[in-house]
Amino acid sequence: MPYKTFSRWLFDGDLNSPIPDKEVLLKYNSPITTNYLLNIFVKNGKLNHYLDNYLNNIGVRYIDKEELFCFIKRCVNDFRIQKNTLHYISYPKQKTKLFDKLRNRIACLKNDDLSLLCDIVENSDEADIIYSSFGIDKPSKEKIKQTKKDKDIKENNNSLQKYLSDHYKLIKL
């Protein structure tokens, strides 16, 4: 929740609004760190360049966290940064049986690398062989069968001209 409250406060457009949940956001072990603040603007070139020139790696740690938050909020307003232009951080997909087996076999890889490897395995031609080598049944997608009613409905919806000719009397003028 601290990320959500922080982003709401950051993009509310009011420079005089107080920081919400100061006891949570300004703590020493808060998830909103100085590195997080600088990393969310990686995609915005002008602001990123300005922050790189104005704040160096060491100097940013000497600034009080509350002052840094207000500075970043002023930068967001001055550079007209939108919430939808922030850097997107993808979250890992749900862990599968293949992921667990690969985690046990290749412990040195990170979770993101393993999920990428799982995607490559699933899209390869030899996926059946790899699944069988690990002793896993390959997950199959459920097929949706079309009933006769669905086929009749699709056939009847082919054209507007056919519908009009079936239900109305057409006269050319």
DRENLUMDREN-121074 format. One record per atom (N, C-alpha, C, O): residue in three letters; x, y, z. Coordinates in pm, whole numbers, padded with zeros to 5 digits, always signed. Example, Ala and Ser with C-alpha at 12.3 -4.5 7.8 and 13.67 -1.06 7.14 Angstrom:
ALA+01319-00569+00780/ALA+01230-00450+00780/ALA+01320-00330+00780/ALA+01424-00332+00846/SER+01285-00225+00708/SER+01367-00106+00714/SER+01290+00003+00787/SER+01341+00114+00804/
// end
This chain:
MET+00079-00121+00000/MET+00000+00000+00000/MET+00083+00128+00000/MET+00035+00231-00047/PRO+00208+00125+00052/PRO+00281+00252+00050/PRO+00309+00303-00091/PRO+00315+00424-00113/TYR+00325+00210-00186/TYR+00348+00253-00324/TYR+00226+00326-00380/TYR+00238+00429-00447/LYS+00110+00271-00350/LYS-00014+00331-00402/LYS-00039+00468-00340/LYS-00073+00563-00411/THR-00022+00479-00209/THR-00044+00608-00145/THR+00060+00711-00190/THR+00028+00829-00208/PHE+00183+00666-00208/PHE+00286+00758-00255/PHE+00257+00806-00396/PHE+00269+00926-00424/SER+00218+00716-00486/SER+00192+00759-00624/SER+00068+00848-00632/SER+00064+00939-00714/ARG-00033+00823-00549/ARG-00149+00912-00547/ARG-00108+01052-00504/ARG-00151+01152-00563/TRP-00025+01059-00400/TRP+00020+01189-00352/TRP+00109+01257-00455/TRP+00099+01378-00475/LEU+00195+01181-00519/LEU+00291+01237-00615/LEU+00222+01299-00735/LEU+00267+01401-00787/PHE+00113+01238-00780/PHE+00047+01285-00903/PHE-00085+01356-00876/PHE-00166+01368-00968/ASP-00109+01405-00755/ASP-00235+01474-00729/ASP-00236+01617-00782/ASP-00343+01677-00792/GLY-00120+01673-00817/GLY-00114+01804-00880/GLY-00109+01921-00782/GLY-00089+02034-00825/ASP-00126+01897-00654/ASP-00124+02003-00553/ASP+00012+02001-00484/ASP+00047+01905-00415/LEU+00089+02110-00502/LEU+00223+02115-00444/LEU+00220+02133-00293/LEU+00318+02101-00225/ASN+00111+02182-00239/ASN+00103+02208-00096/ASN+00040+02094-00016/ASN+00025+02105+00105/SER+00005+01986-00082/SER-00057+01875-00008/SER+00046+01807+00080/SER+00160+01786+00037/PRO+00008+01771+00202/PRO+00104+01706+00293/PRO+00128+01561+00252/PRO+00045+01499+00186/ILE+00242+01508+00293/ILE+00278+01370+00263/ILE+00189+01278+00347/ILE+00185+01292+00469/PRO+00117+01185+00284/PRO+00032+01095+00362/PRO+00115+00987+00430/PRO+00220+00947+00380/ASP+00067+00941+00543/ASP+00134+00833+00619/ASP+00282+00860+00636/ASP+00367+00780+00595/LYS+00314+00974+00698/LYS+00455+01009+00716/LYS+00530+00904+00797/LYS+00647+00877+00771/GLU+00461+00845+00894/GLU+00530+00746+00978/GLU+00567+00621+00900/GLU+00658+00548+00940/VAL+00497+00593+00790/VAL+00528+00476+00708/VAL+00626+00512+00596/VAL+00724+00442+00574/LEU+00598+00620+00526/LEU+00678+00656+00408/LEU+00816+00712+00443/LEU+00910+00698+00365/LEU+00829+00776+00559/LEU+00955+00841+00594/LEU+01042+00757+00688/LEU+01147+00803+00732/LYS+00998+00635+00718/LYS+01079+00548+00804/LYS+01208+00510+00732/LYS+01218+00518+00610/TYR+01307+00468+00809/TYR+01435+00429+00751/TYR+01424+00302+00667/TYR+01501+00284+00572/ASN+01329+00213+00700/ASN+01314+00089+00624/ASN+01190+00091+00535/ASN+01132-00013+00506/SER+01150+00208+00494/SER+01036+00222+00404/SER+01069+00166+00267/SER+01184+00175+00224/PRO+00972+00107+00196/PRO+01000+00056+00062/PRO+01024+00167-00041/PRO+01080+00141-00148/ILE+00983+00290-00009/ILE+01008+00403-00099/ILE+01146+00459-00061/ILE+01159+00539+00032/THR+01247+00416-00134/THR+01384+00460-00106/THR+01426+00565-00208/THR+01352+00593-00303/THR+01543+00621-00189/THR+01593+00720-00284/THR+01622+00656-00419/THR+01597+00716-00524/ASN+01672+00534-00417/ASN+01696+00465-00544/ASN+01565+00438-00617/ASN+01559+00451-00739/TYR+01461+00401-00544/TYR+01330+00378-00606/TYR+01281+00507-00671/TYR+01231+00506-00784/LEU+01295+00619-00600/LEU+01250+00748-00654/LEU+01320+00782-00784/LEU+01258+00829-00879/LEU+01450+00757-00789/LEU+01525+00790-00910/LEU+01499+00690-01023/LEU+01502+00727-01140/ASN+01473+00565-00988/ASN+01453+00462-01090/ASN+01317+00467-01157/ASN+01302+00418-01269/ILE+01216+00525-01092/ILE+01084+00528-01156/ILE+01079+00627-01272/ILE+00985+00624-01352/PHE+01178+00715-01281/PHE+01178+00814-01389/PHE+01280+00781-01498/PHE+01321+00870-01572/VAL+01320+00656-01508/VAL+01419+00615-01608/VAL+01366+00637-01749/VAL+01442+00674-01839/LYS+01238+00615-01769/LYS+01179+00624-01903/LYS+01161+00769-01949/LYS+01154+00794-02070/ASN+01154+00863-01857/ASN+01135+01004-01891/ASN+01271+01070-01907/ASN+01338+01101-01809/GLY+01312+01093-02032/GLY+01446+01138-02063/GLY+01484+01271-02002/GLY+01590+01283-01942/LYS+01399+01374-02017/LYS+01435+01507-01969/LYS+01450+01509-01817/LYS+01548+01563-01765/LEU+01354+01451-01747/LEU+01361+01450-01601/LEU+01476+01363-01553/LEU+01544+01397-01456/ASN+01498+01252-01619/ASN+01609+01164-01581/ASN+01743+01236-01598/ASN+01830+01226-01511/HIS+01759+01308-01708/HIS+01883+01383-01731/HIS+01900+01493-01626/HIS+02010+01515-01575/TYR+01790+01561-01594/TYR+01795+01667-01493/TYR+01834+01610-01356/TYR+01917+01667-01286/LEU+01774+01497-01318/LEU+01805+01436-01189/LEU+01949+01385-01185/LEU+02014+01393-01081/ASP+01999+01334-01298/ASP+02138+01288-01303/ASP+02235+01404-01285/ASP+02338+01391-01218/ASN+02202+01519-01344/ASN+02290+01635-01331/ASN+02279+01700-01193/ASN+02380+01743-01136/TYR+02158+01706-01139/TYR+02136+01776-01013/TYR+02174+01691-00892/TYR+02234+01743-00797/LEU+02142+01564-00894/LEU+02170+01475-00782/LEU+02271+01370-00826/LEU+02248+01298-00923/ASN+02383+01361-00756/ASN+02475+01253-00785/ASN+02446+01136-00690/ASN+02360+01148-00603/ASN+02514+01027-00706/ASN+02483+00907-00628/ASN+02503+00926-00479/ASN+02428+00869-00399/ILE+02600+01005-00440/ILE+02627+01023-00297/ILE+02542+01135-00240/ILE+02491+01122-00128/GLY+02526+01243-00313/GLY+02454+01359-00262/GLY+02308+01333-00232/GLY+02252+01398-00144/VAL+02246+01242-00302/VAL+02104+01216-00281/VAL+02080+01152-00143/VAL+01970+01164-00089/ARG+02180+01087-00088/ARG+02163+01023+00043/ARG+02178+01121+00159/ARG+02142+01088+00272/TYR+02229+01239+00133/TYR+02243+01339+00238/TYR+02120+01428+00250/TYR+02109+01504+00347/ILE+02031+01421+00156/ILE+01909+01502+00160/ILE+01808+01434+00250/ILE+01796+01311+00250/ASP+01736+01514+00326/ASP+01630+01461+00410/ASP+01521+01402+00320/ASP+01490+01456+00214/LYS+01464+01289+00363/LYS+01367+01217+00279/LYS+01243+01302+00249/LYS+01190+01297+00138/GLU+01198+01379+00346/GLU+01080+01463+00325/GLU+01108+01571+00221/GLU+01024+01599+00136/GLU+01227+01631+00228/GLU+01265+01732+00130/GLU+01279+01671-00009/GLU+01242+01733-00109/LEU+01332+01549-00015/LEU+01347+01480-00144/LEU+01210+01451-00205/LEU+01192+01467-00326/PHE+01115+01408-00124/PHE+00980+01381-00174/PHE+00919+01509-00233/PHE+00862+01506-00342/CYS+00931+01620-00160/CYS+00876+01747-00210/CYS+00947+01793-00337/CYS+00884+01846-00428/PHE+01079+01771-00344/PHE+01156+01806-00463/PHE+01109+01724-00583/PHE+01089+01778-00692/ILE+01091+01594-00563/ILE+01046+01507-00673/ILE+00905+01545-00717/ILE+00874+01541-00836/LYS+00819+01583-00621/LYS+00683+01624-00657/LYS+00686+01752-00740/LYS+00610+01766-00836/ARG+00773+01845-00704/ARG+00786+01968-00783/ARG+00839+01937-00922/ARG+00795+01996-01021/CYS+00934+01844-00932/CYS+00987+01804-01062/CYS+00879+01740-01148/CYS+00872+01765-01269/VAL+00794+01656-01088/VAL+00685+01593-01162/VAL+00591+01698-01218/VAL+00546+01687-01332/ASN+00560+01801-01138/ASN+00472+01908-01186/ASN+00540+01995-01290/ASN+00478+02033-01389/ASP+00668+02027-01270/ASP+00739+02113-01364/ASP+00760+02046-01500/ASP+00747+02110-01604/PHE+00794+01918-01498/PHE+00820+01845-01622/PHE+00694+01781-01680/PHE+00700+01715-01784/ARG+00581+01801-01613/ARG+00450+01749-01658/ARG+00455+01598-01684/ARG+00418+01551-01791/ILE+00500+01526-01585/ILE+00509+01380-01594/ILE+00372+01322-01562/ILE+00310+01360-01463/GLN+00327+01230-01644/GLN+00200+01161-01623/GLN+00225+01028-01553/GLN+00334+00972-01561/LYS+00125+00980-01486/LYS+00138+00852-01415/LYS+00159+00737-01512/LYS+00229+00641-01480/ASN+00099+00745-01630/ASN+00109+00636-01726/ASN+00242+00633-01801/ASN+00266+00541-01879/THR+00330+00731-01779/THR+00461+00730-01845/THR+00570+00677-01754/THR+00688+00680-01791/LEU+00534+00628-01637/LEU+00634+00574-01546/LEU+00686+00442-01598/LEU+00622+00375-01680/HIS+00802+00404-01551/HIS+00867+00280-01589/HIS+00784+00162-01539/HIS+00747+00157-01422/TYR+00756+00068-01628/TYR+00676-00049-01592/TYR+00768-00160-01542/TYR+00862-00200-01612/ILE+00740-00210-01423/ILE+00816-00321-01367/ILE+00726-00442-01369/ILE+00623-00446-01301/SER+00765-00542-01447/SER+00679-00660-01459/SER+00698-00751-01339/SER+00807-00765-01285/TYR+00589-00811-01299/TYR+00593-00905-01189/TYR+00601-01045-01244/TYR+00551-01071-01353/PRO+00664-01137-01169/PRO+00679-01273-01223/PRO+00546-01343-01238/PRO+00451-01318-01164/LYS+00541-01432-01336/LYS+00420-01509-01360/LYS+00407-01614-01250/LYS+00497-01633-01169/GLN+00293-01680-01250/GLN+00273-01785-01152/GLN+00374-01896-01177/GLN+00407-01927-01292/LYS+00420-01955-01071/LYS+00520-02060-01083/LYS+00453-02189-01128/LYS+00347-02226-01079/THR+00517-02256-01220/THR+00466-02381-01274/THR+00553-02497-01228/THR+00653-02477-01160/LYS+00515-02616-01267/LYS+00593-02734-01231/LYS+00731-02729-01297/LYS+00831-02765-01237/LEU+00734-02683-01422/LEU+00861-02671-01493/LEU+00953-02571-01422/LEU+01073-02595-01410/PHE+00896-02462-01375/PHE+00973-02361-01302/PHE+01034-02421-01176/PHE+01152-02399-01146/ASP+00955-02499-01102/ASP+01006-02561-00980/ASP+01117-02661-01009/ASP+01217-02665-00937/LYS+01100-02741-01114/LYS+01204-02838-01150/LYS+01333-02768-01192/LYS+01443-02809-01152/LEU+01319-02661-01272/LEU+01438-02588-01314/LEU+01504-02516-01197/LEU+01627-02503-01194/ARG+01426-02470-01100/ARG+01479-02405-00982/ARG+01567-02503-00902/ARG+01672-02466-00850/ASN+01522-02630-00894/ASN+01600-02730-00823/ASN+01727-02767-00898/ASN+01831-02791-00837/ARG+01719-02773-01031/ARG+01835-02813-01111/ARG+01936-02701-01129/ARG+02057-02723-01120/ILE+01886-02580-01155/ILE+01974-02466-01183/ILE+01948-02360-01077/ILE+01871-02266-01099/ALA+02012-02374-00964/ALA+01986-02285-00852/ALA+02051-02147-00868/ALA+02012-02053-00798/CYS+02147-02134-00957/CYS+02220-02008-00970/CYS+02143-01903-01051/CYS+02180-01786-01047/LEU+02040-01941-01124/LEU+01966-01845-01204/LEU+01863-01770-01119/LEU+01810-01824-01022/LYS+01838-01646-01155/LYS+01739-01566-01086/LYS+01600-01605-01135/LYS+01585-01671-01237/ASN+01498-01563-01060/ASN+01361-01599-01094/ASN+01319-01546-01230/ASN+01249-01614-01305/ASP+01360-01423-01263/ASP+01325-01366-01394/ASP+01389-01445-01507/ASP+01327-01467-01611/ASP+01513-01488-01486/ASP+01581-01568-01588/ASP+01515-01704-01605/ASP+01502-01754-01716/LEU+01473-01762-01493/LEU+01404-01891-01500/LEU+01269-01880-01569/LEU+01233-01968-01648/SER+01194-01773-01542/SER+01065-01757-01609/SER+01086-01734-01759/SER+01004-01780-01840/LEU+01193-01665-01797/LEU+01226-01647-01938/LEU+01262-01781-02002/LEU+01221-01809-02115/LEU+01338-01862-01930/LEU+01374-01995-01980/LEU+01250-02083-01996/LEU+01240-02158-02092/CYS+01157-02073-01903/CYS+01032-02150-01913/CYS+00952-02107-02036/CYS+00894-02191-02105/ASP+00949-01976-02064/ASP+00879-01927-02183/ASP+00944-01980-02310/ASP+00875-02017-02405/ILE+01077-01984-02312/ILE+01149-02035-02430/ILE+01120-02183-02449/ILE+01100-02229-02562/VAL+01117-02258-02339/VAL+01089-02402-02347/VAL+00948-02426-02398/VAL+00926-02513-02482/GLU+00851-02350-02347/GLU+00712-02369-02389/GLU+00691-02337-02536/GLU+00604-02397-02600/ASN+00767-02244-02591/ASN+00750-02205-02730/ASN+00837-02285-02827/ASN+00827-02266-02948/SER+00921-02373-02775/SER+01011-02448-02863/SER+00941-02571-02920/SER+00836-02613-02871/ASP+01001-02627-03024/ASP+00946-02746-03087/ASP+00969-02871-03003/ASP+00892-02967-03012/GLU+01074-02871-02922/GLU+01109-02986-02839/GLU+01050-02977-02699/GLU+01104-03038-02606/ALA+00942-02904-02681/ALA+00884-02886-02548/ALA+00839-03019-02489/ALA+00855-03042-02369/ASP+00782-03108-02572/ASP+00736-03238-02522/ASP+00853-03320-02467/ASP+00840-03384-02363/ILE+00965-03316-02536/ILE+01083-03392-02494/ILE+01136-03337-02362/ILE+01173-03414-02272/ILE+01141-03205-02350/ILE+01193-03143-02228/ILE+01102-03173-02109/ILE+01149-03203-02000/TYR+00971-03164-02132/TYR+00877-03196-02023/TYR+00891-03341-01980/TYR+00890-03370-01860/SER+00904-03432-02076/SER+00916-03573-02041/SER+01049-03603-01972/SER+01056-03693-01888/SER+01155-03527-02006/SER+01284-03550-01940/SER+01280-03510-01793/SER+01353-03567-01711/PHE+01196-03415-01758/PHE+01179-03377-01619/PHE+01070-03457-01549/PHE+01049-03442-01429/GLY+01000-03542-01622/GLY+00894-03623-01563/GLY+00767-03543-01538/GLY+00695-03570-01441/ILE+00740-03447-01623/ILE+00622-03360-01607/ILE+00530-03383-01725/ILE+00575-03394-01839/ASP+00401-03389-01697/ASP+00304-03392-01806/ASP+00290-03251-01862/ASP+00274-03155-01787/LYS+00296-03240-01993/LYS+00285-03109-02055/LYS+00145-03055-02035/LYS+00047-03125-02062/PRO+00133-02931-01986/PRO-00001-02874-01967/PRO-00070-02855-02102/PRO-00012-02799-02195/SER-00191-02900-02110/SER-00265-02887-02236/SER-00375-02783-02219/SER-00433-02769-02111/LYS-00400-02712-02325/LYS-00505-02611-02323/LYS-00638-02679-02351/LYS-00647-02770-02434/GLU-00740-02634-02281/GLU-00873-02691-02303/GLU-00928-02639-02435/GLU-00923-02520-02464/LYS-00981-02731-02513/LYS-01039-02692-02641/LYS-01186-02665-02621/LYS-01257-02739-02552/ILE-01231-02559-02681/ILE-01372-02522-02673/ILE-01441-02577-02796/ILE-01405-02545-02910/LYS-01540-02659-02772/LYS-01613-02720-02883/LYS-01733-02633-02917/LYS-01800-02578-02829/GLN-01758-02623-03045/GLN-01868-02542-03093/GLN-01991-02630-03111/GLN-01984-02737-03170/THR-02102-02584-03059/THR-02225-02660-03072/THR-02293-02626-03204/THR-02253-02534-03275/LYS-02396-02703-03234/LYS-02468-02682-03359/LYS-02540-02547-03358/LYS-02551-02482-03462/LYS-02590-02505-03241/LYS-02658-02376-03230/LYS-02563-02262-03264/LYS-02600-02168-03336/ASP-02439-02270-03211/ASP-02341-02165-03238/ASP-02310-02157-03387/ASP-02295-02048-03442/LYS-02300-02272-03453/LYS-02272-02272-03597/LYS-02388-02211-03674/LYS-02366-02134-03768/ASP-02513-02244-03635/ASP-02629-02188-03702/ASP-02636-02037-03684/ASP-02671-01964-03776/ILE-02604-01992-03564/ILE-02607-01848-03538/ILE-02502-01777-03623/ILE-02528-01671-03678/LYS-02383-01836-03633/LYS-02278-01775-03714/LYS-02317-01772-03862/LYS-02292-01674-03931/GLU-02379-01880-03909/GLU-02420-01884-04048/GLU-02528-01782-04076/GLU-02530-01722-04184/ASN-02619-01761-03982/ASN-02728-01666-04001/ASN-02679-01521-03993/ASN-02743-01432-04048/ASN-02570-01496-03927/ASN-02519-01360-03913/ASN-02420-01322-04022/ASN-02341-01229-04004/ASN-02422-01392-04132/ASN-02324-01367-04237/ASN-02336-01229-04298/ASN-02236-01160-04315/SER-02457-01187-04332/SER-02465-01058-04399/SER-02595-00987-04363/SER-02697-01049-04331/LEU-02587-00860-04368/LEU-02704-00776-04341/LEU-02804-00787-04455/LEU-02925-00782-04432/GLN-02754-00801-04575/GLN-02842-00812-04693/GLN-02930-00936-04682/GLN-03049-00930-04713/LYS-02874-01046-04638/LYS-02950-01169-04624/LYS-03056-01153-04516/LYS-03170-01198-04534/TYR-03021-01090-04405/TYR-03115-01069-04296/TYR-03232-00982-04343/TYR-03349-01011-04314/LEU-03198-00875-04414/LEU-03304-00786-04461/LEU-03396-00856-04562/LEU-03517-00835-04560/SER-03338-00937-04648/SER-03421-01005-04748/SER-03508-01113-04685/SER-03617-01141-04734/ASP-03462-01173-04576/ASP-03542-01276-04507/ASP-03659-01215-04430/ASP-03766-01275-04425/HIS-03642-01099-04371/HIS-03743-01043-04283/HIS-03823-00926-04341/HIS-03927-00891-04286/TYR-03776-00866-04448/TYR-03844-00750-04504/TYR-03859-00767-04654/TYR-03785-00842-04718/LYS-03955-00699-04708/LYS-03974-00699-04852/LYS-03900-00580-04910/LYS-03930-00466-04876/LEU-03804-00606-04997/LEU-03720-00503-05053/LEU-03771-00463-05189/LEU-03801-00549-05273/ILE-03782-00333-05212/ILE-03827-00281-05340/ILE-03721-00182-05389/ILE-03680-00091-05317/LYS-03676-00201-05513/LYS-03579-00111-05570/LYS-03651+00010-05627/LYS-03754-00004-05693/LEU-03598+00126-05600/LEU-03659+00249-05651/LEU-03580+00308-05762/LEU-03618+00412-05816/
// end
